[in-house]
Amino acid sequence: MVQDFGWADWVGILGALVIAAAYFAATRGRLPADGVGFNLWNLLGAGLVLTSLWARPNFGAIVIEVLWALIALSALLRLWLGRRR
């Protein structure tokens, strides 16, 4: 099975690991879930998974990753606007 992996599979795995690592760090109190870092890691992970899905589409996975990215973007926007005041 691994021998059939292409670049898109490896990029998707990397994205999933980035998202999982951010969640793990947040649940262990090492990364504030309402902070910039957590949301940037989630946005990066979602972007990597979406990149992999460009090559191997799966509609359900695309929907969840777009939602994941939008949630991260909205949190980053809220944090950015809050710091501008």
Order of alpha helices (4+ residues) and beta strands (2+ residues): alpha-alpha-alpha
